[in-house]
Amino acid sequence: MEFIFDIVINLLAHRIGVYVLGLLSGGHFKGESGVAWGWAVAVGVLVLFAPFAAFIVWLIHTSGR
């Protein structure tokens, strides 16, 4: 089960990363080679986990009041 979850997250992060990097590069980024695949996954993971990190920061910020 963990293997399947890892594949789904990896592919989802890759697709999101390719989309974001494609937007930033004017459509030239394809994410097909080894290094480009890694960059796409890294950017996709950042995009996927940014809302969770923002929520945690918001909780920390509001708990101090």
TASUL-V705565 format. One record per residue. N is the residue number from 1. D_LAST is the distance of its C-alpha to the last C-alpha in whole Angstrom. Layout:
n = (N:N)
d_last = (D_LAST:D_LAST)
This chain:
n = (1:2:3:4:5:6:7:8:9:10:11:12:13:14:15:16:17:18:19:20:21:22:23:24:25:26:27:28:29:30:31:32:33:34:35:36:37:38:39:40:41:42:43:44:45:46:47:48:49:50:51:52:53:54:55:56:57:58:59:60:61:62:63:64:65)
d_last = (42:40:42:42:38:39:41:39:36:38:40:37:36:39:40:36:37:40:39:36:39:41:39:39:42:44:45:47:45:46:45:48:49:47:45:44:43:41:39:39:37:35:34:34:31:29:29:29:26:24:22:21:20:18:16:15:14:12:11:10:8:6:6:4:0)
